Amino acid sequence: MLKKLKSQAGASLAIALVFLMMCTVTGAVILSAAGTASGKDVGVKKERQTEYSLSSAGRVLLSQLQGQELEKITKIGQEEGSTEEIVSEIKPQGELGDFLLAAAQNVKEKAAQNYKLKLSVAGKPALAVTASCTMNEDYSMSIELADSEQTIEQTMKYKIEIPAASRLHEDKDLMDENGKKYTRTVWTVRWGEGTLRKVR
């Protein structure tokens, strides 16, 4: 009888231990699943924040660039050794105008130019955005916006495309107040209506 009781007690203890182990494992699985779901939620939230920040930065940048116009009028004497003189210059105000003029001037004198602009989108936390800009030989612009902190593999990107039209007009053999001949050049560039799209 005693042996039987001991046997039953042992069996009961074994069952209790197995049940406890099952509860522990089940609890661990539930906690693990909850942790994974929580991690996914954080990842989804971060992705949405990044998407919102990039699209917002893209819309603001696009609105500031499209429809802008440059006009530069210069004159240069036709005598050997004459230097070009700026008669007038019309460009957008501030740093944007300085950037467009410098980039367009480089394209005019050389070829397509690549630039990297650093932007910051307000938020909690603020997002650092890298804008990789290419001004092509026809002055059209392609700009890729990406989270500065993400790797190439992770990076979500938005792309801005802005067409451009340019005109270069020369009037030769004009006469200045001193009776010297010069050439007058009018150079204009205008950026049209652009597009913004998610590319990755």
Number of C-alpha atoms within 10 A of each C-alpha: 6 7 8 9 10 11 12 12 12 12 12 12 12 12 12 12 12 12 12 12 12 12 12 12 12 12 12 12 12 12 12 12 12 12 12 12 12 12 12 12 12 12 12 12 12 12 14 12 17 21 18 13 23 27 20 13 22 25 15 11 17 19 14 12 20 19 15 18 20 18 17 18 18 16 21 18 20 15 10 6 8 11 11 14 12 13 13 11 14 13 18 16 8 8 9 15 17 13 14 20 21 12 19 23 14 15 18 14 9 10 15 18 16 15 12 13 11 11 16 14 16 11 9 7 8 11 20 18 23 20 26 16 19 19 22 18 16 16 25 21 22 19 24 22 27 29 23 16 12 11 10 11 7 11 16 18 20 21 21 21 20 20 18 21 13 15 10 12 11 13 11 15 13 14 12 11 6 6 8 12 16 19 17 20 19 17 16 18 22 18 19 17 14 18 16 17 14 15 11 11
